[in-house]
Amino acid sequence: FVIFFSAMETDGQSLYAVLTTNEVGEKMTREINQISEVFLLSKSDATLILISLRWNSFKASDRLGDDKEKLLSDLGLVKVFSSCQENDSVSSFAGQENLVSTPFCSHKFSETCWRSHLNNLLTEEEERVVLCPNPDCVAPVGPDTIEKLTEPAVKMMYNRYVLGSFVEANKESIKWCPAPGCEYAIELHEDLLEDDDLDFGVVCLCGHTFCWSCTLESHRPVTCNDASVWFSSTLDTLKSNAWLLENTKRCPNCNCHVQRTDDPVLRMITCICSCSFCWRCLLSEEEHNGNWNCVELLFQLSMKQVDDSSYLRLWETCLEEYENSKSDLKAIEENGVPRLTDNSSFNEQDVDAVKEATLLMVQCRLVLKWSCAYEYFIAMYQSPKTQYVKHLRGEARKTLLRHKATQEELMNKALTSGDFSSFKVELSYSSTITGNYFHEYVKTLESGFPEIQVDT
């Protein structure tokens, strides 16, 4: 989308595609069918072979071509019959209507047992081939066994497992969108990729933008490692320190943080060390000597406390602006575009220009948000560069605000005058200028400013 994410396309070809669950299933089915048809196997057996070999079709073809019977035997895809086992299994479930076994063993189980067995296995994170519920049996459970079951929920669970194993085995080129509730997948067109084409992240049809490498929210200019640290510890630490600064004072006796009680009138606070002190001036009741007109003691904050508080506020402000930009995008699609399309002069290319210009603002807001985290890490380790980073972020923000003002001005002008002749050209030009600016802005931050010397 737009010039900022120009890496999404190379010579007019998209670097990735967003796939529905059915489309992912079709890709998987083609691999199953190919193995099934070439080596004269049932589709169920072909599925189990591919799952066992982590969907490596080349490896499956080689092993089947070398010694088909040995591979089938190694994977338990051969019939093992025991009349004793079969009689025991049937008698154990006398009266049950639907007793099901795999084609490779005679252990029959009720649908209740199968549901419990599959639920226990398929909800675990570990990748494995599902085996017969009998703990001493190594017969694999394939689609043909599942088809004998009557419960749709069990079949759906197994199908998700098979599809999940396909995506996991191909995770270098296919990944599920990590947004909660989203069922789209992203497929890379690896033959078109060059260097760090996807470092700006990929955009799912659900609107979520994420980093291909780590699947966290798209976080340039911050590295994957720093983004993980920011979410896992840094942000919580900043919030915790800000809360302590706002809601506690240090005991004058033991220096521990003491939280004020819910009673705002209560002046004396008692620490766990039993020291009782005035919340305003930290003096004891005896030191007050009945005079409670004390002046609140103002603490001089350390430079780190000031910086931590500042970066937290900056992050939260940019987060709010980012969320507002997503709301603006939704409002444009639901209200703005329909208003524009009411005018017969407004064509499909104009609609695309509006959507792209608005989406660009969402993407730029996301970069500005993560620039706050970048600035925090720079300040921690390379403080001489901090002022320059602040300056660059300020200039980037001004550029984005100019783009937003331009879009609003062009839309109002077009709606008022009814003249859309130059609308798309002018709006697209603003998007191009803004997108290119942010592209260079991110590249500049990621360069690390080697020209600025840091004392060691």
Summary of the structure (lengths in Angstrom):
residues: 456
radius of gyration: 31.4
end to end distance: 42.0
largest distance: 97.7
contacts: 1290
relative contact order: 0.08
helix: 57%
strand: 8%
